[in-house]
Amino acid sequence: MASVEMRKLSVIGLLPQKDALLQSLMRLGVVELNSQEERLKEEEWAALVKKDSDEQTVYEMDSKIAAAAAALETLQQLGGTKKSLFAGRTPLSEAEFGQRLSQNGEAEQLVQGINQRQKEINAAKSEMVQLDTAIFSLTPWKAYDAPLSLTETKRASIFLGTVPASVGFSALVNEVQAADESAIVQQVFADKEFLYFNVVCLKENKDQVLDALRSKNFNLISFGDYEKTPSETITLLSEQKQEWEKKEKALEQEVASLASRQSEIELWHDSCIICRDRAAAYSDLLVTKTAFYFDGWMPYDAEAAVRSVLEENKCYYEIAAPAEEEDHPVLLRQKGLAEPFQVITDLYSTPSVRDLDPTPYLAPFYFIFFGLMLSDAAYGLILSVACFIIKKKFRLEGMMKQLITMFFYCGISTAFWGILFGGYFGNAISVIASTFFHSDFTLPPVWFDPVSDPMTLLVFSLILGAIHLFAGMGLQAYQLIRHGQVLDAIFDIFLWYLLLIGLVLFGIGGSVAEVVATIGKWMSIVGAVGILFTGGRSKKGIIGKLIGGLGSLYGITSYLSDVLSYSRLLALGLATGIVAQVINTLGSLAGGGVVGAIVMLVVFVVGHVFNMAINVMGSFVHASRLQYVEFFGKFFEGGGRAFRPFRRNTKYVDIVKEEK
């Protein structure tokens, strides 16, 4: 079992040692602190202690972290400093981290300067948007040659407006002049939607003219902020926009020139995270006027190091194994080839304290299923080589490291199955040989070709599925026996083994020997009768137990549907091969020669990149589904709480512990 044994830790210390102890525990990074909320609900505790806190520091550090993150985002956008998807944290020893941090006094001012420039850039962008909007609104009025501030003379009113284009200019003029015979209407511009015009009318008739226009869905336009003509105003606004563009560009260049100092901000960002988390940890402590208390969890193999720190800080402590079935955080630690496959378990759920860690058991099946579904030797080789290069070039950590390593192994599995099935970019070798060299050369499969013999692959897939399901049932039996439920293991698992294996032997045993079929028949009968009489043992009354047994026996349909789920191994394996063959056929349509070679190359590269990408994703998803639904459904509960130690959760710098 890859779940690490845990130890419960309880600590009492004097207040002067509190800060030093938390710093030491944070550097050690192996203790998870428990919340004390439940303990404070107990009257005897609440009367003696209170919850510690340093909310002011947490708030201040959160603000600084947000400011640093904003500055880094600005540098990435304007300074061209975006990191690769696979780039990990920069490793620094504790001494290097402390030294660089002590020399990093200007980081906060640097962050403030970058964020201030970003505010000014945003203000410039906002101004330019407003200017663009104003220019856009003035553009239809460029032909209007009067100042926009001119809205009246001594006896006349002047105004601008629009009506729907469907009104028509002649009808518009008639409507206005019906209200004021002396009115002048000039069309300035027209498009598919509106007529843009100006009206000059007597002041005393303005209201009548406006009333007449409103019946035509008139919209009065005002440019009260501008004094010059529309054309002159547009020129002025364009010049202002150019000035703002120059200012924006200058600010962006200033920010870009600071890109070389990104590491300073990252270091400061992570130092703020450390300060914030250390201050936040105070809320998990209970204090009196002179002492403090906390409890938590740690791995059993960290006991010596934790004892040393506690004794160094003159603390009283107790370390104990958890009580049976006591809820505690779960730490998974894999060894060997199973290690990268823990990412599959983590993506589903952390095991509960009652669960086995499923990772060592799912790893070989996942390895086989992924390769069987992709099943092309060339794709597998490319996948493994790409992952190998990424592992060598980048310092990977955490889930990314697990994923890349897992895909490296899955590429090996893919290549293996591809050789067995004769898939090398589908049938690319035979297509290229026949198209360009007029040869019937091909690389035959070591085992068989699934495209021409899909039934063999289907049967093989179902057999693998049955083995997978039986393994899950076996793990459930083991867990039941481990928890003292031996009869449950016999009734709920081994009787099903008898029934299912017996049915298989009865169905196919006749082709081997009659005695095999006979043995299978009796195994099936014993299994079915046993399930009938024990499947409802938790029910009340004889009738209830029999009905429960019948319900349990009906569960055989779920086993059949589970086995049929493994036909997806056939489906995805065929999809990869058939799509690859279609791509090769399309590439060969132009025939041989130079043109044909160019067409083949383009179609080959684009098509196979797409086919590989989509089927790698499909294999990942469906291989995971077979674990989550079929395999985990037989024995795994999940819902556990992952171990989250109190440590330096930095984002950009990995502070490497120095060996003593």
N, C-alpha and C positions, 0 to 999 in steps of 0.2 A: 504494500500500500504506500503510495507516494505522498499521502497527507502527513505532514510533519507533526510529531507529538508537541503539544502545547503545555506550557506551565503558567499557573496563575500567580501573579505577583501583587503583594500588598506592601506599601511603604509608608513609614512615618518618619519625618525629619524636622529639623529646626528651620525656622524661616530664613535665617541668614544663609543657609546652604541651598535654598530653593532654586535660585537662578543658576548657580553653578551646576547643580544636579541636572536641571532641564537641558542645559547646554551640552553636558556630557552624554545624556541619553539621546539627544537629537543627533549628535555626531555618531553615536553607536548605531542608531537606526534599527533596533531590534525589538522595541517594546511598544505595544499598542496601549494607549491610555483609554480607560473606560470613562464614559460619562457618569457623573455622580447625581444625576437628576432623581433617580429612583431612591437612592440612599437618603437624599434630603427630604423625602416624603415620610421617612420614619421619624417619629417624634423624638426618640432618644438621641438620634444623630442631629436633628435640626436644632435641638436645644444646646448642643455643644459646639457645632461648627457652622460655617457659612461658606458659600461658594466663592472661590477666588475669581478674579477677572482682571483683564487689562484691555478693556474695550476701546479706550482712546488710542492706544498704540495700534490695535488691529485696524481701526478706522483710518488712521494716518498712513499706515503701510499699504492698505488697500488703495488709497488715493494715489500713492506714489507708484504702486504697481500698475495701476490703470494709466497713469501718465507715461510711464516707461513703455508700456505696450503700445500706446498711441504713437509715441515717438518712433519706435521701431517699425511700426506699420508705415509711417510716413517715409522713413528711410528706405524701406523695401519698395515702395511705390515710386519714389523720386530718385533714389540713389542707385537703383539697379542691384540691390543686395539680396535678392530673394535666394533662399537656400533650397537645395535639392530636397525632393520628397524623402530621400533616404539619408539625408545628413543628420547625424546624431549630435549629442551635446559635446562640447569641448572638454576634454579631460584635463583637470588641474589637481595637483596635490593640495592638501590642506595648507601647506606652507605657501605655495604659489598663490592660492586663492586669497589668503590673508594678506600677502605682500601686494598683490595687484589691487586689492580692495583698499588698502591704506594709501595707495598712489592714485586712487580714483576719486579725488575730492571734487572734481568739477563735473561729475556725471549728472548730478541733479540740475545744475545750471544749464548743462548741455540739453537735457530733456526739456526744460522749460523754454529754452531758446528755440528748439525745433518745433515744439507745440505752438509757441507764439507765432512762428513763421507759418505754420499750417493754418492757424486762425486767420492770418492776414491773406494767405492764399485763398482760403474759403470766402473771405470777404470780397476779394478781387473777383472770384468766380461769380459771386452773387451779384456784384455790380455789373459785370458783363452780361449776365442773364437779363437783368433789368434793362440794360441798354439795347440788347438784342430785341427784347419785347417792344421797347419804344420804337426802334427803327422799323420793326415789322409792322407796327400799327400805323406808322407815318408813311410807309412806302406807297400805299394806294393814293395818297394825297400829294405826291411829288409834283404833279402838274398844276396844283393850286398855287397861284403866284402872289397871294396876299399874305401879310403877316398873320400868324396864328393867334396873336394877341388882339387882332382887330375884330371885335365882335359887334361894334356899332359905330355909327356916325351921329351927327346931330339929329337927323330925322329918320335914319334907316337902321334896321337890325340885320346882322349878318350871322349866319350859323351854318354848320356842316352836319351832314347826316347820311344815313343809308336806308334804303328800302330793298326788299327782295327784288331780284332781277326780273321775276315774273310780272311785276307791276308794269314795267315798260316806261321809258323816259317820257314819251308823248303823254301818256295818261297821268304821269306824275306832274308834268308842267300844267296840264289842264286843271288838275286838282288844286295846285297852288294858286294859279291865276283866278280860279273861281272864288278863292277867298280874298285875293288881293290882285286886282287887275294890273297894278304897276310892278308886281313882284318879278324878279329875274331869277331863273333857275339855270345853273350851269352844271353839266355832267363833268366830273373830274376823272372818273375811272369807272370801269365796269368789269366784272368777272361773271362766272357762271352762277354765282349765288347772290351778289348784291350790286346795286347801283350806288356809286359814291358821288355826291353832289353838294353844291353850296346854294344857299338861298339868300337873296337880298330883298327885303320887303320893308314897308313903312312900319315904324315902331308901333303905331296904334293898331296895325293889323296883324301883329306877330302872333297873338294868341289864336286868332282865327286860322292863320296859316298852319300853326302847329296842330290845331284840332283836326284840320283837314288831312294833314300828313299821318296822324296817328291811326286813321282808318286804313292806312296802307302799310301798317306795321313799321312805322318810321322809328329809327333809332338815332337820337341826337348824339353827336360826337363833339367832345370838348378836349382841347389841348391847352388848358389854362396855364400850364407851367412853361410853355414855350412862347417866345415873342417873335421869332423870325419866321420866314416861310418854311413850309415842310422840307423843301430841298435843302435849304441852308441849315435847318435843324438836323437833318439826317447827316449832313457832312460834319457838323459839330459833334454829334453823338458818336459817329464813327471814329473821329479823332480821339474822343474820350475813351472809347473802347480800346483803341490801340495803346493808349497810355496805360490802361489797366493790364493789358496783355503783356506789355513790357515789364510792369511791376511784378506780375505773376511769374513771368519767366525768370526774372532776377531772383525772386524769392526761392523758386524751385532750384536754381543753380546754387544758391547759398546752402540749401538743405543737402543737395547732392554732394557738395564739397565736404560734407560732414560724414559721408558714408564710411570713411576709413575708421571712424570712431564708434562704429556700431558695437564692437566688443565691449567698450566701456559701459554703454547703456545696458547691454545684456548682463554684465557682471553686477551692475547696480540693481537691476531688476531682480536678479536671483537673490541678492543680499536682502532686499526688501521682503521677498517671499520667506526667507529664513526668519527674519525678525517678526513678520506677521504670524507665521505658524507657531513660533515660540511663544508669542504673546497670547495667541488663541488657546494654547495648551493650558494656560492658567485656569481656564474655565472648567477643566477636568480635575482640578484640585480642590480639596476642602481645607479650610484654614481656621486656626484659632489665633489668639494674640501672639503665640510663640511657636506654633508648629503647623505642619501641613501634612495632608494625607492624600494618597491616590492609590488606585489599583489598576491592573491591566493584564495583558497577556504577552508571552514571548515564546519563541521556539525553545525546545529543551536544550539544544546544543549552544544556545546563547547564555546559558545560566552562569557560567564561569565569568564571562565578561561583564554581565550585569552585576553580579556579586561584587566584583572588583570596584565598579563605579559607585555602588551604594556604600560600600565600606569606606571608600576614599572620602565620601561626603558625610560619614558618620550617621548613617540612617539605620533605623530599625526596619527589618523587612521579613516577610515570610514568602516562601516559594513552595507551591504545592501543585500536584497533578490535578486536573479537573475531575470532578465527580462524574460517575457514569451517567451518560446522556446529558450532562451539563452543556448548555449552549456556549460555544466559544468560537472565536474566529478560526478560519481554516486556511492553512498555508500549504500550497502544493509545491513540491520540489521533485522534478523528474530527473532521471539519469539516462544517459546514452541516447539512442535513436528516438526514444519516446518524447524527449524534451520539447522539440518544436511543435509537436502535436497538441501540447497543452493549450495552444491558442484556440483549438476547436472546442475544448471544454469551457474555456473562459468566455467564449462568445455565447455559450448556452447558459450556464449557471455555475456558481461555486457549489461543490458538494456540501451536503449537510454533515453534521457530526456523525450521523448514522451511516452515511454513504461510503462506499468504496470510491477511491479516485478512479474514474473510468479511463483516464488518459492512456495508461500502459496497455489497456485492452482494446481501445478503439484504434490505436496507432497502426498496427499491422493491417487492419481491415481498411482504414482510410487510405493507406498507402496503396493497397491492391485496387480498391474501387476507383480512386482517382485515375490511376494509370489505365485501367480497363476502359473507362469512359472516354479518355482522350486517345489512347491507343494508336499513336503515330510516332515512330522512332525519331523522325526528324524534329517534330514538335517537342518531344521529350528532351532531345539533345539541346535544342535551342533554349528551352526553359531552364534546364540545369546549368548550362553555361552562363546564361544571363544572370541567374541568381548567384552563381559562383563569383562572377565579376562584381556584382553589387556588394557581396559580402567582403570581398577583398578591397574594394575601393572606398567603402563607407564604414564608419564606425556605428553599427546598428545596435539598437537597444530595444528592450521590452517586446511588445507585440510585433513591431516591424521586424525585428530580428527573428522571432519565431516564425512569422509568415514566410519570410524569404528562405529560411532554412527548410521549412516544410515543403515549399514549392521546389526547392532543389532536390529533395528526396523524391517528391512526386514526379519530377521530370525523369528521374532514373526509372521509376516504375512505368511511366509512359513509354519510354524507349524500349523497355523490356517487352511490354505487351505489343508494341509496334513491330518489333522483330518477329514475335510469334505469329502476328497476323499479317505480316508483309506490308505494312504501311510506312512509306517514306514520302512524305508530302502526298499522301494518297497513292495513286498509281503514276506519279510524276515520272519515274524512271522509264517505264514502258512507253508512256506517251511521248516523251522527249526522244527516246530511241527510235520509235516508229516515224515521228514527224520530221526529224532533222537528219536521221542517219539510216532511215529505211531498214531498221533492224527490229527483230522481235525479242530483243533482250529484255529480261525482267528479273527481279529478285523475288523468288517464290517465298511464301510464308513458311516459317519453321513448323507451325502447327496447322492452321487453316485460315482461309480468307472469310471473315464474317459477312462481307457483302454478298458473296456467292453461297454461303452456308450459314444463314442467320439462326437456324434452329439449333445448331450445335452451341452457338454462343448463348442462346436463350436458356437452354438446359443448364449450361455451365453457370450462368448468372443465378438461376434459381437454386442450384446446389450451394453456391457461395452464400446466397441469402439464407438458406436453411442453417448453414453452419454459423452464420452471424447471429441469427436469432437464438439458436441453441446455446451459443456462448453467453448471450445476455441472460437467458434463463438459468444457466449454470452459475453465473455471478449472483443472481438473486437467491438461488439455493444456498450458496456459500454464505451470503449475508444472513439468511434466516438461521442457518446452523450456528453461525458465529454469535447470534443473539439468543441462542438457546431454543429456537423454534424449529426443532428437528422434524416434528410431525407436519408442520406447515410446509417445510421443504419437500417432504415425501408426497404429501397430498397435492400440493399446488404446482410442483415442478416435475418430480420424477414420474408421477402418473401420466403427465402430459408427454414426457419423453417416451414412455411405453406406447401410448396411443399413436403419437405422430410417427415414431420410427416404425412401429408395427404396420401402420397404413402404407408407408413407403415400401417396406419389405413385402407386404401382401400384394401391392400393386405391381412391382417389378420382379419379385422373387421368382415367379414362375419361369421367367426366361433364364434364370440361373440354375435353380433346382427346386423341385416341388416342396422339399422340406423347408426351404427358406420362406416360401409363401405360407406354409402352415404355421411356422414360428411367428411370422408377421401377423397372421390372423389372430392367434391366441394372445399375442402382445397387445393388439388393438382391443380385443374383448376385455382383457384384464384392466387395461388403462381406462377404457370407457366406463366400465362398471365401477371402478374405483373412484373416478371423478364424479359419477352419478351419486354415489353414496357419501362422498366426503366434500363435494363442492359447496353444499349448503349447510355445512356443519355449524355455522354461526347462527343459523335461523332457528326459530322456535317451532317445536312440534314436528311430527314425522312428515306431514304434508309439506310444511314449509321447507324442511330439509331436502325433500325430494324435488320440489320446485326449484329450490336453489341449486341443487345438483344438475337439473336439466338446463338451467340458465348457464351454469359453468360449462357444461358439455357443449352448449350452443356456441361457446367461445371459439370452437374449432374454426368457425368461419373467419374470425379475425386473424387466426394464424395463416389461413390460406391467403387472405388479402395482403397480409404482411409479406409473405413469400413472393406474391405477384408484384409487389412494389419494386423488387429487385430486377424486374424486366427493364427498368430505366438504364441499367448497365448496358443492355443490348441497344436500347434506343439511342443513347448518347454516343456509344461506340460506333454505331452505324451512321449517325449524323455526321460525325467527324470525317469518316471515310468517304461517304457519298458526296458531301459538299466539296471535299478536296478533289474528288474525281470530276465533279462538274466544273470546278475552277480550271483543272488541267485541260479538260475538253474545250472550254471556251478559249483558253490560251492557244490551243493548237488549230483553231479554225482558220487562221490566216495562212496556214501551211508553213513550209520551210523557207529558207532564204533569209536575207537580212531583215526584211519587213516582218516576216513571221517570227523571227527571233526577238525583235523589239516588242511585238505584241505579246508574245509569250512571257517575256521578262516582266512587262508592266502588269499583265493580268496575274502572273504567278506571284509577284511580290505583294500587290494589293490584296488579292484574293486570299492568299495563305496567311497574311498578317491578320486579316479580319477573321478568318476561320479559326485560327489558333487563339486569338484573343477571346472570341465569343465562346469557344468550347472550353478554354481554361476556366473561364468564369462559370460556365455551366457545370463542369466537373467539380469545381470547388463547392458550388451550392448544393448539388445533388448528392455528392459524397457526404457532405455535412448533414443533409436531410436524412439520409439513411442511418446516420448515427443518432440524430436527435429524436426521430420518430420511432423507427423500428428497434434500434439497439437500446437506447436509453429508456424507452418505454417498458422494457422488460425488468429493469432493476434499479434505475437511477431516479432519485427524487429531486435532488438539487435544492435550491433555496437557501444554501448556506451563506455565511457572512465571510467575505474574504478578509484576510489579515491585512490591516493597514497600519504599519508601524509609524511611530512618531520619528520622523527623519527629515532630512533636507530635501524637499521635493522641488528641486531646481528645474528650470526649463531649458536653460542654455548652457549651463556649466555643470559638468559631472565632477563633483569633489571626490577624488579617489583617496580612500583611506591609506595611510602610510603604514607599512608593516613594521612592527616593533622588533 
